[in-house]
């Protein structure tokens, strides 16, 4: 089978590409750096010729409300048109757990992901939308920069983070399977308040800052309910807990620096 992975050079995409190639499939890692740009449509028709499955794991470089909406809408429209011309049999997209929940109405990023999902559902191409919880790899970005001794305020909403490797495994499995014509949810094996996850990451990395849990502190512009970020019953669960993920993350960083 031939697969085209949109965002195929990124954190998740590169891992999906590797997994599919190990299974013996032809895989195109599509990204602007490889001459294929879904946002502009450049290179899509040539890349999708003879393609069975398109996997879209690309993310916007900007989270500003209008920019992120334009990214997902433009990419979505170009992909739908190119897939229809090429006769693609299955479209798999990575999205976010909680899309469509009322608490996220204030989040421009989540509204953009909802628009992407709506385009996929309306396209008439068999599809699977994989909604994931937040990644362990993003805990540092959630914490953001700060001065030692300055406390961080973080939402007390529950979060069930998952390792990027487990996300890639789930996306690859869905791409190899039949379209579900709906949504699959994936999450990590444990849940705790966001503030607690960030504090745990800071402590593990030697960052002395403290985190204050605040139920009114927004996340991506939205004030979270307790369960806004949690997957529902029957969600697929990743294998790696925080300790397993962190040990691997440290090894990978040391290897990259060597």
C-alpha positions in Angstrom: 0.0 0.0 0.0 1.0 3.6 -0.5 0.7 6.1 2.3 1.3 9.9 2.3 1.9 11.4 5.7 1.2 15.1 5.8 3.5 16.6 8.4 5.7 13.5 7.9 8.9 15.2 9.2 7.5 16.3 12.5 7.3 14.9 16.0 4.4 12.5 15.3 4.7 12.3 11.5 8.3 11.0 11.5 7.4 8.2 13.9 4.3 7.3 11.8 6.4 7.2 8.6 9.0 4.9 10.4 6.3 2.5 11.6 4.6 2.2 8.3 7.9 1.7 6.4 8.9 -1.0 8.9 5.7 -2.8 7.8 6.9 -2.8 4.2 4.7 0.0 2.8 5.6 2.8 0.4 5.4 6.0 2.5 5.9 9.6 1.4 6.8 12.0 4.2 5.0 15.2 3.0 6.1 18.6 4.3 7.2 21.9 2.8 10.8 20.8 3.3 10.1 17.8 1.0 8.3 19.9 -1.6 4.8 19.1 -0.6 2.7 21.9 1.0 -0.9 21.1 2.0 -1.6 24.7 2.9 -0.9 26.0 -0.6 -1.6 22.7 -2.4 1.9 22.7 -4.0 3.0 19.1 -4.8 -0.1 17.4 -3.5 -1.4 16.0 -6.8 2.0 14.4 -7.7 2.4 13.0 -4.2 -1.0 11.5 -4.0 -0.9 9.7 -7.3 -1.6 6.0 -6.6 -2.0 6.7 -2.8 -4.3 4.4 -0.8 -4.2 6.3 2.6 -3.5 9.9 3.6 -2.4 10.5 7.2 -2.6 14.1 8.3 -0.7 14.9 11.5 0.4 18.4 10.5 0.1 21.2 13.0 -0.1 25.0 12.5 3.2 26.9 13.2 1.0 29.7 14.7 -1.7 29.3 17.4 -3.1 32.9 16.8 -6.8 32.5 16.2 -7.0 33.6 12.6 -3.7 32.1 11.5 -4.5 28.6 12.9 -8.0 28.6 11.4 -6.6 29.6 8.0 -3.9 26.8 8.3 -6.4 24.0 9.0 -9.1 25.2 6.6 -6.7 25.8 3.7 -4.9 22.5 4.2 -8.1 20.7 4.7 -9.7 22.0 1.4 -6.6 21.3 -0.6 -6.3 17.8 0.8 -9.9 17.0 0.1 -9.7 18.1 -3.5 -6.4 16.3 -4.1 -7.7 13.1 -2.5 -10.9 13.1 -4.5 -8.9 13.5 -7.7 -6.5 10.7 -6.7 -9.2 8.3 -5.5 -7.7 8.0 -1.9 -9.5 5.3 0.0 -8.9 6.4 3.6 -8.1 9.7 5.3 -6.7 9.6 8.8 -6.3 12.8 10.8 -4.9 13.5 14.2 -7.0 15.9 16.3 -7.5 16.8 20.0 -9.7 15.2 22.7 -12.4 17.7 23.7 -13.0 19.2 20.3 -16.6 20.3 20.3 -17.0 20.5 24.1 -18.6 23.7 25.4 -15.7 24.6 27.6 -13.5 24.9 24.5 -15.8 27.4 22.7 -13.4 30.2 23.7 -10.3 28.5 22.3 -9.3 29.6 18.8 -7.1 26.6 18.3 -9.8 24.1 19.2 -12.3 25.9 17.0 -9.8 25.5 14.2 -9.5 21.8 14.9 -13.3 21.5 14.9 -13.3 23.2 11.5 -10.7 20.7 10.2 -12.8 17.8 11.5 -16.0 19.2 9.8 -14.2 19.4 6.4 -13.2 15.7 6.8 -16.7 14.6 7.7 -18.2 16.5 4.7 -15.7 15.3 2.1 -17.3 12.0 1.3 -13.9 10.2 1.7 -13.8 7.3 4.2 -12.1 8.6 7.3 -10.8 8.1 10.8 -10.3 11.0 13.2 -7.9 10.2 16.0 -8.4 12.5 18.9 -5.5 12.5 21.3 -4.9 14.0 24.8 -2.0 16.3 25.4 1.5 14.9 24.9 4.1 14.5 27.6 6.5 16.2 25.2 4.5 19.4 25.5 4.6 19.7 29.3 7.7 22.0 29.1 5.9 24.3 26.6 2.8 24.4 28.8 4.9 25.5 31.7 6.7 28.1 29.5 9.6 30.2 30.4 9.9 31.9 33.8 12.1 33.3 36.5 13.2 31.1 39.4 11.1 31.7 42.4 8.1 33.0 40.4 5.1 30.7 40.8 3.2 29.4 37.8 -0.6 29.4 37.7 -2.0 26.4 35.9 -5.5 25.0 35.4 -6.7 22.4 37.9 -8.6 20.6 35.2 -7.7 16.9 34.8 -5.3 15.9 32.1 -4.3 12.4 30.8 -1.1 13.0 28.9 0.3 10.5 26.4 3.7 9.8 24.9 4.2 10.9 21.3 5.5 7.3 20.5 2.1 5.9 21.7 0.2 8.5 19.6 2.2 7.5 16.5 1.5 3.8 17.2 -2.2 4.5 17.4 -2.3 6.6 14.3 -0.3 4.0 12.3 -2.6 1.2 13.5 -5.7 3.3 12.4 -4.1 4.0 9.0 -3.5 0.3 8.5 -7.1 -0.6 9.5 -10.4 0.0 7.9 -12.0 3.5 8.1 -14.3 3.9 11.1 -16.2 6.9 9.6 -15.9 8.5 13.0 -13.7 9.3 15.9 -11.2 7.2 17.9 -9.9 8.7 21.2 -6.5 8.0 22.7 -5.0 9.0 26.0 -2.3 8.2 28.5 -2.6 5.6 31.3 -2.9 8.1 34.2 -4.9 11.2 34.9 -4.1 14.1 37.3 -4.7 17.9 37.4 -2.7 19.8 34.8 -1.0 21.8 37.5 0.3 18.5 39.0 1.6 17.2 35.7 3.5 20.5 35.1 4.9 20.5 38.6 6.1 16.9 38.2 7.8 17.8 35.0 9.5 20.8 36.4 10.8 18.8 39.4 12.1 16.0 37.2 14.0 18.5 35.1 15.5 20.4 38.0 13.4 23.5 37.6 12.7 25.0 41.0 9.5 26.9 40.1 6.3 26.0 41.9 2.9 25.6 40.3 -0.3 26.9 41.8 -3.5 25.1 40.7 -6.2 27.6 39.7 -9.6 26.4 38.3 -10.0 29.7 36.5 -6.6 29.7 34.8 -7.3 29.3 31.0 -5.7 26.8 28.7 -5.6 27.7 25.0 -8.0 30.5 25.9 -10.5 28.2 27.6 -11.4 27.8 31.3 -11.5 24.0 31.7 -14.1 21.9 33.4 -12.7 19.1 35.4 -13.1 16.6 32.5 -12.7 18.8 29.4 -9.3 17.2 28.5 -10.2 13.6 29.4 -11.1 10.9 26.8 -14.3 9.1 27.2 -15.1 5.5 28.1 -13.5 3.0 25.7 -10.6 5.2 24.7 -7.3 3.5 23.6 -4.6 4.0 26.2 -0.9 4.4 25.7 1.6 2.2 27.4 4.0 4.7 28.7 3.5 6.4 32.1 5.3 9.5 33.1 8.4 7.8 34.5 8.8 5.5 31.5 8.4 8.4 29.1 10.7 10.7 31.0 13.5 8.2 31.2 13.3 7.7 27.4 13.0 11.4 26.8 16.2 12.0 28.8 18.0 9.3 26.9 16.9 10.7 23.5 18.0 14.2 24.4 21.4 12.9 25.6 21.8 10.9 22.4 20.9 13.9 20.2 23.5 16.1 22.0 26.3 13.5 21.7 
